[in-house]
Amino acid sequence: MTRSFEELVAEADSVSVAGWDFSWLDGRATEERPSWGYQRLLGARLASAGAALDIQTGGGEVLAGATTAFPATMVATESWPPNVAKATALLHPRGVVLVADPDEPPLPFGDEAFDLVSSRHPASIWWGEIARVLRGGGTYFAQHVGPATSWELVEYFLGPQPDARNGRHPDRETAEARAAGLEVADVRMERLRMEFYDIGAVVYFLRKVLWTVPGFTVDQYRDRLRELHTQIESDGAFVAHSTRTLIEARKL
């Protein structure tokens, strides 16, 4: 039975969006994954680290699934209270210390504290702080959200955003890393297809990925959501694209 616009939106607007698990979208949306397999590559680097830091860990799901054995010193940071609670419950039994941190400099650690700093989809990147807490020869290894990610959604709700679409470009990020004293060893970017099969999936995504449409609420965008619901029913899906950047940089 086809569900109504109101039913789909009400459900998606009430479900919890804590953590960084997108399984609620199974069967309702899809997104291609980068070819490199970030979680597997992170696990290999954790295996050879003595002290590691995972920045903006979300609910801890990516870090928890990267390896079965963490370094002797393993720390993660997170700012959003629901994620702090979720990551603490998931990671503490594994011996990982979760630090509630506002995602603003300075990082609450001493100089040269870690030989590996990692992050998957950080909202902000403080290159000077990353360089400061890395030991000489240490590595920053991360998967970043790339430029013009979900741009079809962004512009559907906010209109044309020509000045913002090149934000988070890997050329700019690698220049900033080098300016902070890091040597960029590897950088790759891929563009990936996203499909949303019902309006509830769109609402859930926009509530969870807060920076896509800043300040998004169903009430504010109800008319636009209703139009998109009609479009999805007609076309079968709303298609967007994400970009992902893999970056590895070493402290000289």
C-alpha positions, 0 to 999 in steps of 0.5 A: 500500500502506498503511504501518504506524504504526511505518514512518510514525513511524520515517521521520518521526523520522529525517529532518532538520528543519533549516531552515524548509522544509516541503516534506517534508510535500507530500502529507502535510499542508496549511496555508492561507496568509494572504491578504496574502503576507508574502514579497512584501510584505517584498521591496517593503520591502527594495527601499527599505531602505538597511540591514536586519536579519532576526531569527530567519531560520531557514534563510534560505529566506523572506529569500532568496526575498523579493527578488533584490537586497538592501540595501547592508547586509543582516544576519540572525540565527539561534540554532539551530546547524543553521539557522545553518549552513543560512542561512549557506550560503544567504545568504552568496553573496547578500551577507547576513551571518549572525550567530549570536545566542542570541535574547536581548537585547541584539541584537548591533548598535549603536543606530539601525543599521537602517531596516528590521527584519523577522521571520517567525514569531519565537519571541520578540519583544524590542520594546525591542531592535527599537526600539533598533536602528531608526533614527528613521522606521524600520520593523518588518515581521513575520508573527507566529504568532498565538494558539491556533496548532495548539491542537488538536495542543497539547491533544491531547498536553498536555491543556487549556491554558486559560491559554496559548491567548491568548498572542501575541494581537495586542492584547497585542503592539501594546500592547507595541510602543507601550510600546517607542516604536513606532507601529503602522501596520498589524495583521491576523490570520487563522485558517487551516486545517491538515490532517495526512493521516498520523501521520508528518506529525504527528511531523515537524511536532512535531519541527520546530515545537518550541514546539508540544509542548515536549520532544516525543519519539516515545518519550514520546508513542508511545501517544498517537501510536498513538491519533492514527494510528488516528483519522487512518486513520478520519477521513482527516485530523487538522484543526487551525488556525493563526493568523497576525498581520501587523504593521508598526510605525514608530519615531517 
